[in-house]
Amino acid sequence: MEEEGIVSIIEKLNIEELPSPYSEIASNFDLDTAIKMAFIFQGSQVYFQNIKNLLRDKVLECIKEEFTGFNYAELAKKYGYSERWIRILTSQYNKKGEQKC
């Protein structure tokens, strides 16, 4: 199918006619974005890493900066980690966020 033919068909599409995941992309963004993604990733499987993993280094940096020595529960709630995990992460830092010797 030539590009002109594809473009003319795309112009007639409704979001409801798209298969998953393109219908979800079009619903959350727009039809044009879904079509662009279809052309870019056609035939490929795309994996989107969990956002917590993607931002892990930045979150650890923020926890380190905000750590007072006593605010484990507050940091756990704010960043979506368990209090135990916050204790493990902060065990190497003092109240000022400086690494212990």
C-alpha positions as CSV (number, residue, x, y, z in Angstrom):
1,M,0.0,0.0,0.0
2,E,1.5,3.4,-1.0
3,E,1.9,6.2,1.5
4,E,-0.9,8.3,-0.1
5,G,-3.3,5.4,0.3
6,I,-2.3,4.9,3.9
7,V,-2.7,8.6,4.7
8,S,-6.2,8.7,3.1
9,I,-7.3,5.7,5.3
10,I,-5.8,7.2,8.4
11,E,-7.8,10.4,7.9
12,K,-11.0,8.3,8.0
13,L,-10.1,6.5,11.3
14,N,-11.9,6.9,14.6
15,I,-10.2,6.2,17.9
16,E,-12.7,3.4,18.6
17,E,-11.5,1.6,15.4
18,L,-7.9,1.3,16.6
19,P,-6.6,-1.9,18.3
20,S,-4.9,-1.8,21.6
21,P,-2.5,-0.1,22.5
22,Y,-3.1,2.5,19.9
23,S,-6.6,3.2,21.1
24,E,-5.3,3.9,24.6
25,I,-2.6,6.2,23.2
26,A,-5.1,8.1,21.0
27,S,-7.5,8.4,23.9
28,N,-4.8,9.8,26.3
29,F,-3.0,11.9,23.7
30,D,-4.5,12.2,20.2
31,L,-5.0,10.1,17.1
32,D,-2.0,11.8,15.4
33,T,0.4,10.7,18.2
34,A,-1.0,7.1,18.0
35,I,-0.4,7.0,14.3
36,K,3.1,8.4,14.6
37,M,3.9,5.8,17.2
38,A,2.5,3.1,14.9
39,F,4.9,4.2,12.2
40,I,7.9,4.5,14.5
41,F,7.5,1.2,16.3
42,Q,5.6,-0.9,13.8
43,G,6.4,-4.6,14.2
44,S,8.3,-4.0,17.5
45,Q,7.5,-4.7,21.0
46,V,8.0,-1.7,23.2
47,Y,8.5,-1.9,26.9
48,F,8.0,1.1,29.2
49,Q,10.0,0.7,32.4
50,N,8.1,1.4,35.6
51,I,8.3,5.1,36.4
52,K,9.6,4.4,39.9
53,N,12.6,2.6,38.4
54,L,13.1,5.3,35.8
55,L,13.3,8.0,38.4
56,R,15.1,5.9,41.0
57,D,18.4,7.9,41.1
58,K,16.6,11.2,41.3
59,V,14.3,9.9,44.1
60,L,17.3,8.6,46.1
61,E,18.9,12.0,45.7
62,C,15.8,13.8,47.0
63,I,15.5,11.3,49.9
64,K,19.1,12.0,50.8
65,E,18.6,15.8,50.7
66,E,15.3,15.6,52.8
67,F,16.5,13.1,55.3
68,T,16.6,14.6,58.8
69,G,17.5,11.4,60.7
70,F,14.0,10.9,62.0
71,N,11.5,11.3,59.0
72,Y,11.4,7.7,57.7
73,A,7.6,7.5,57.7
74,E,7.2,10.9,56.0
75,L,9.7,10.0,53.2
76,A,8.2,6.5,52.8
77,K,4.7,8.0,52.3
78,K,5.9,10.8,50.0
79,Y,7.9,8.6,47.6
80,G,5.9,5.4,47.8
81,Y,8.5,3.2,49.4
82,S,8.2,1.2,52.6
83,E,9.6,2.7,55.8
84,R,12.0,-0.3,56.0
85,W,13.4,0.5,52.6
86,I,13.9,4.2,53.5
87,R,15.8,3.0,56.6
88,I,18.0,0.9,54.4
89,L,18.6,3.7,51.9
90,T,19.4,6.3,54.6
91,S,21.5,4.0,56.8
92,Q,24.6,5.3,55.1
93,Y,23.7,9.0,55.6
94,N,23.7,11.3,58.6
95,K,21.1,14.0,59.3
96,K,22.6,16.4,56.8
97,G,22.6,13.9,54.0
98,E,26.4,13.5,54.2
99,Q,27.8,10.0,53.8
100,K,28.9,8.4,57.0
101,C,32.5,7.2,57.2
